[in-house]
Amino acid sequence: MRLATWNVNSLRSRIDRVEAFLQRHDVDVLALQETKAREDQLPLMGLQSLGYDVAAAGTNQWNGVAIMSRIGLDNVQVGFDGMPGYGEPLAPESRAIGAVCGGVRVWSVYVPNGRKPDDPHYVYKLDWLAKLRAESAQWLGEDAALVGDWNVCPTDEDVFDPAQFKNSTHVTPAERAAFQAFLDDGWVDTARPFTPGPDVYTYWDYYRQRFERNRGLRIDFVLGSPSFAGRVTGAFIDRDERAGKGASDHAPVVVDLAD
């Protein structure tokens, strides 16, 4: 089984890239984030013709998550129990979708950015992570994966220049502690053994040729339960997918599992 996660930064804008990526890497399950569209706006016919079933959740031009699978797509759940909302009035955002694919419970998650440490969105981010941690504990005993854009750099090695982010989100002690709590519970960063740092990233801002200069962040992860992690035979970051005209600012993370 080959599983990938990718913040696509608009599925409608990059549907050709997604279809080519699936075929080029023979992907069985792809989790997407930041699809930026309602379900009825997504161009799914090409994906379906390639043999993929698609489950998606989206409400507007922001956020949005999806899972596409050619090995089964069962028990679809939009949002997890207890998932916090945001705004006035509070409303759930399209940031999590789960399904069972080929016997593996897969959750595509798009963790809130946080914006600034003194912003209400930062409080929302920490609450969102805490609620996901609490809910995900029940899946640790099965083949399960929490995959997506976590908007957290767990260590200084995951930031091209920690000094530049001293007063920014993604690297604060509270965010790092929230991410570490998942690892302490038993979730495993399954791609890291096969993509060791330093200077290995999954996101590069469009600003000031960050990609060309490899000034990136590692914020996209495949966290696996112990049994899932035990099946992982390899992983890679498709850095080439970040290159070229019309690329997303994130690169896909791909993990292979033994049958």
N, C-alpha and C positions, 0 to 999 in steps of 0.2 A: 504494500500500500504506500502510495506517495501522497503526502499531505503538504499543502502550501498555504501560507498566509500572506496577504498583500493589502496595504493601504493604497487603493487604486486612485484616490483623489479624483473621483467622478467616473463611474462606470460608463455613462453615456459617451463621455469624451474619449474613453480608452477601450471601448469594446473590442476593436480590432486587435489591440495589444493583448487583451485578456485571452481571446480565442487563440491567438498565435502562441502565447505562453503555455496554455494548456496542452496544445499539440506538440510543441517543441520539447517540453519536459515530461510528457506522458503523465500528467497529474491526475490522480483519482479524485481528490477532494481539495477544493480551493475555498478558503475563507477570505472574504473581502471586507474592508472597512472603508468608510467615507465614500459610499456609493453615490451620495448626493442626489437622491431621487426617490419618489414614491415607487411602490412596486409596479404600478401600472405604467410607469414611464420608462422602465428598464428594457433595453433591447435584448430580449432573451431568445429569440428564435434561432440565432446562430448557435448559441450554447446548447439549446435543446436538440438541434440537429446533430451536434457532436456527441450526443448521448448523455448529457448532464441534466439532472433534475436540479431545480433552483428553489431555494427558500430565501426570501428577502424581507427586510423591514426598513421602511423609510417614510418620512413624513413631509420633507421639503428639500430644499437645496443644500441642507446641512446634514452632517452625520450620515447615517445609513450603514447597514451591515447586511451581509449575505453569505450563504453557504451554497456551493454547487458541488454535486457529487454524481459520479457515474457508477457507484457501488452501493447505492441505497441512500435514502434520505427519509428517515423515520423519526417519529416523536419530536416534531419540530416545536420549539418553544421560543416565542418572541419575548425577550426580557427575562430576567431571572427573578425569582420571588424575593421581594424586599428591595428591588432595585430603586434607588432614589430618583426623584424627578428634579427638574430645575425650572426656574422662571417664576413669573407672577401671572397667573397662579401656577403652583407647582404642577409640572406635567412630565411624564416619562419621555425620554429621548430615545431615538433609534440607535442604541449603542451595544446591544447584545442579542445574539440569536444562537440557539443551540439545536442540534439534531444528532441522531445516531446514524453514522455512516460506516457501513461494513463492520458493524459491531463496536465501533469506537464512538464515544460521546464527544462531539466537537462543539466548542463554543467559540464563535467569532466575537471578539470584544474590541470595542473602541473606547478606551478609557478617556474621560474628560481631560482636556489639556491643562486646566488650572489657571491659565493666563498669567497671573502674577501672584506671588505669595500673600499679598494683602487683599486679594480679590475674593469675593464670595464664591467664585468658580473654583478656587483652590480648596476651599472647605468642602464643596460639592465633590471634588475629585477624591479627596481622602475618604469621605463618607462612602462614595461609590466603590472604591477599592475595598473598604472594610466590609461592606455588604456582600460584595462578590466573594471575598474570602470566606465569610460565614456560610454562604450558600454552597460554595464549591467543595467544602469539606466532605459533603456526602458522596462526592464522586471519586474521592481518592482511592476507594477500594475497587474501582473498575478501570477498564481502559478508557481514559478520558484525556482531553487536551483543552487547555485554555489558550487560545491563539489570537494574535492580533497586535494592534498598536496600543502599547501600554503607556506611552507618553512619560516614561520614567527611564532614566539612565542609572542602572543599579550601582555602578562604580565609576570612579574617575576615568578608568580605562575606556569607558563607553562614551566619552565626550572628547571632541578633538582638542578643546582647550578649556579645562575646568575653570580657569581664572575668568574667562569671559562669561561664565554662567553663575558667578558667585551670588548674584542677587536675583536669579531667575528660577522658574519652576523646572521640573524634571530632575533636579539634582539635590533638592533640599533634604535634610535628614528625615523629615516626616515622610516624604514620598519614598525615599529609599527604604525606610523601615517598613512601610506598607508593602512594598514589593518583596522584601526579604521575608516578611511574614508568610507569604505563600511558599517560599522555599523551606522555611522552618516547618511548615505543616507537612511537607513531603512532596510538593510539586517540584519538578526538575526542569531546569533550563536545557532542553534536549539538544538544541543546535550548537551550544557553546563548545562542547568537546571537539566538534568537527570544524568550527569556525573560530579558532582562538585569536585573541588580540595580541598586541594592541593594533590600533588603526583599522579595525574591522567594524563597519557601521551598516545601518539599514536605512538611514534617512540623511538626506543632504538638502538643505534649503536651496531654493533657486537663486538666492541672493549672493552676489559677488563670487560667482563660479565656485561655490562651495563643493560641488561634486568633482569638478575638474581638479581641485586642490585637495580633495579627500578631507574636507573639513566637515565631518559628519557626526551623527549620534547613533547609538544602538538603542532603539526603543521598540523594536518589533520582535516578539518572542513566541516560541512554541513551548509552553509549560505543560509537561506531561505528568500524569499520575505515575506512581512507581511501576505499575505493570506496563503502561504505555512506554515509559522511558526504557524499560528492559527490552523492548522490541525494536528500538531505534538502531538502525545499522549505518546511517549516514545522514549528512545534512549539508546544505550550502546556501549561500546568499547569492541570488542572481543579480549581481552588480551590473551586468550589462543591460538589464531591463531599465535601469535608471538613466542610461545614456540615450542620446538621440533626441530628435524633435518630438515634442508632445509627450515626454515621459512623466510619470508620476514622480513626486519628490521622495518616494519610498521605493525600496527594492524588495522583491518577494523573498521570503524565507521558506526553504523547502526541506522537508524531513522525510526520510524513508524508514518504513517499518517492515520487519520480517512478518511473514504470514503466521 
